Amino acid sequence: MLLELKDITKSFSGVDGDVEVLRGVSLELDAGQTLALTGESGSGKSTILHISAGLEVPDGGSLHLEGIEINGLGEAERANLRRSEIGIVFQQFNLIPSLTVEANIGFQAALAGRRDKIFESELVEVLGLTDQLKKYPESLSGGQQQRVAIARALAVRPKLLLADEPTGNLDESTSSAVLTAMLDLVGRTGAALMVVTHSAALADKMDRRVRLKGGVLL
Amino acid sequence: MTNTILRALLSYWWRSPLQLFTFLMGLALATGLWSGVQAINSEARASYDAAAATLGEGQFDQLVPRAGDRIPQSVYINLRRAAWLVSPVLDVTYKGVRFVGIDPLTTPTQMSFSSDAGFSLEDTDLIFGNAKVASVLEGFVDVIIDKSIPPGIAIADIGVVQRLFKRSDLSRLMILPEQPIRRPDLVEIAPELVVQPSQQIADVAALTDSFHLNLTAFGFLSFAVGLFIVHSTIGLAFEQRRGMIRTLRSLGVPLSNLLSLIIVEMGLLVLVGAILGIVMGYTIAAMLLPDVAATVEGLYGARVSGTLSLRPEWWLSGIGLAFLGAGMALAVRIWQIMQMPLLSAVQPRAWAIASAKRIRGIAILGMILLGFSGLLALIGTGLGQAFALIGFLLIGSALVLPWLTIKLLDFAPGKGVVTSWFWADTRQQMPGLSLALIALLLAVSANIGVSTMVSSFRVTFVSFLDQRLAPELFVRVDEEKTASALEKYLLERDIEVLPLLTVERPVVGQPAKLYGVRVGRTYRESWQFLGADPDVWDQVARGEAVIVNEQLARRNNLWVADEVDIAPGLNLPIAAVVGDYGNPQGQVVMGELLFRKLYPNAVATSFGIRTTDTANLRKAIQADLEVPDSGIINQASIKNMSLEVFERTFAVTAALNILTLGVAGFAMLMSLLTLAGMRTPQLAPVWALGLTRTRLGVLELARALGLSLIVFICAIPLGLALAWALLNFVNVEAFGWQLPMFFFPADYAFLGGLAVLATLIAAAWPAIQMVRKPPAALLKVFSSER
């Protein structure tokens, strides 16, 4: 078992008091497995993803990554784990605007101290970014930026890849191309993939599909 | 990991060269003006210290003549024989160089030195001085150059100086600290001498403290304006990097590592900016130092070296202050990052759009500071309070300005759609522009304040010169015999002659000059008083009262009708207080008859002469009495010379004024450029709705013009309040005199024109950028892929 979430609860304070976003969610993901997390807006999909990445701390329940209890780790230890074992693809790409495409792709791997330039070149080629390496993110289209974000997340060879609406900002054909490339690369690296999506087409391509409603898994 | 994070952080500056430039220049300007002023101050203080250490002035008690300025050598020999341990000194001034003759074997000072070349005073008949003195005396005597000798001074064995100037007497005798237990009283051995305690000898360092404090205040003002720029740039940089910081943390950079590296990154940048500032400060100081030297010599008679040394005390203080100032701005941002949730939304919020509530809160704080300033104006005394008053006044006004400007914009004219948008947009930009407007307000009001002070001083000083320099000719002779012959010669020709009798003696425990004047038409008609009895000159002529200068009156709180001691056991009432704008020392003026009675040994060697035919009288005096041409000076020459000294005195102030205005102009330029880069999303919709880029550019210029006019209008009352505080508090403490305040509307209008011009130049660049912005850049705002 790579990732195990058990009875996870999480609330956020809002204008009308606390809002319970997750109400005892349990979920498992094996190495190399792909999972689509679907549900309506506000159902808690992104919160599960953030908790799995150690970006948020749940109010209750337990969370294990390769047997390690993440909830018990401090901020710095969670950051270390994220840096070396988890790749994240954000909906808004979150590239570093002042670094070139090339530097962005190698950034997390460099942070983790395991940069592999041959593998990066492979990613660049598969994702069709060869001509964009010296450019800055601002001069790329949305689809190109998303591909850079995927390359950055995979370049560190993570055990777990988390993607939040990775094709949400893309048109249909770009979306399909990006998704195909991502799944191909995930398969080659052996990473597990959890994708948050509204897209039924994307969800259909995953090994498993779970739906979230009102803070519980259906 | 460290290198990767640091490279990412620094890449922001690489991709934002304008902000990097603003940051470094802001720091460099802040540090530059501050350290420039500190460099000048430390150079001056080093010169005073060198003079005090070398010449022993202010360190040892001295014996000086009761009257006149010469001591016969026999008196010295008698004192030594009577076991008085004293060391002789002969002071002679030639070509502006003060020759100090000492006895190397007995002197208590640090003058028994060896020069760089290995020469020493005991060795031979050598004269020592610095390079400048050597060049002045070239062709007259050979000078061994020694850097440690204070500026303007040539030191030699007393015998050498006596031979050089054909003198056989002495000027003063330094009393050695160690004296035998039993020795006869001074009155038994040398009744014509008097002991002058060391603390009564004018200490130039203390006298000039106020002047240097004034410079420091100017440096600090510029530093504050520069820090506004730095604070603003750091704020903008952090707002723009919120996204990057979030990404770094989500990619696994621990917060503690990130904060440490941000501190390292900022530290590196601050160091670069501070070093640039030190270079700038050195350049400024090197340019201003000759004028400062002229000022302190003109005002206080103190000599300052004209060359600048790289002293650690000023460049370290500059770097330290740069780190402190930037650190304060950085601490706020670090705290914000620590509070920022890892997943907080990255909104391009905060920097340019602060809430109206915040501006109102800041304005309330400003009003409280203005209240403190008013309170200090009512109850404060002393230089510290005067500067606190000015500080509260300037900072308080600066904090109120953004709120006041928004309020004034509510009254802006115009009803059209574009006009309404224009004013609303201007109001919305106020938070982003407020720092630049504050910098402009401080610079313009400082200019108005200081120029009002200087111009008021000039008007008063010219009138003072007219009073004091009424005689058309001034003659100085060297010998008593020539002096009496000259007086007799002029009286025989029925020419009014005004002998200038003077002695130095402590009055109310402080060094002062006593003058004996021949009361007549000239004094009665020319002199104006700050306060006087109706028959002041009659009382003075009868020897029943004296006149004192303002410095003495203020220092000792002695005014008309109070009594002052003018000789052992003789106190006389003060009949008038006279303004005296040329020296820091106390002065007492009494009638000639009384003076001659009290100080019979004093001889007048300077005379003022009233004549309508200066050219012929000058020739006649030269021919008949063999007075050298250099001993006769026309009134016009002295006036010109005095005005020249005056102008040089304030050359430093004028230069600092211009530099401060330059810093404010730079702050304005940088703020407008920074805002221009962020305003595309606001301008693009207006452009899309039909306003051309040219019109938008013109509106940007109009906005800058309107805002600078508002700032200028606010700066006038603030500048005048500053002038009032300078004239009524700072000047009184710094120079010892109070000046009347005059107004100079034409000067203010010119300054207003300059401020508006500076703003328009600053606004022109972003306006041109707007006009030239490609439509694609504006369209990008509407792109869903953005």
Interface residues (C-beta under 8 A of the other chain):
Chain A: H50 A53 L55 E56 E75 A76 A79 N80 L81 R82 R83 S84 I86 I88 F90 Q92 N94 L95 I96 P97 S98 L99 A103 F107 Q108 A110 L111 A112 G113 Y136 S141 G142 N169
Chain B: M1 T4 I5 R7 A8 S11 Y12 W14 R15 S16 G243 M244 R246 T247 L248 R249 S250 L251 G252 V253 P254 L255 S256 N257 L342 L343 V346 S784 E785
